Amino acid sequence: MAYQTAWVHDTLGLEAEAVPYYESALAGKGLSDDDRRGALLGLGSTYRILGRYEEAVATLSGAAAEFPDDGGLKTFLAMALYNTGRTHDAMELLLTLLAATTNDPEIAGYRPAIEEYAKDLHATM
């Protein structure tokens, strides 16, 4: 119930009021994996919106480690990394995600190069 309450507050633009509900939902037991994933993304995103960037990075990093196949978590983590000035880390994450998930043949053809550049944007080939 706390997760749904947090989500409603977020949807209404009441991010600051949503935080304790997200935290309560995540501290308790009984969330399904999908709800836990959603609560972690919601909390991390809400921290970011509120300018609590380090908390956003910590929350979203942990969530991405817990749910490594969730591209949404990685995308929001990249935004939070950008907000903390970690632009290289943000670009690396986004480029790696793009290379791994794209269905665009124009991008997929460059997958090896994109993956290599993701590691070092200053590299030349």
Protein Blocks (a to p, Z undefined) as FASTA:
>chain_A
ZZmmmmmmmmnopmmlmmmmmmmmmmmghiafklmmmmmmmmmmmmmmnopamlmmmmmm
mmmmmmmmlmklmmmmmmmmmmnopamlmmmmmmmmmmmmpcbfklmmmmmmmmmmmmom
mbcZZ
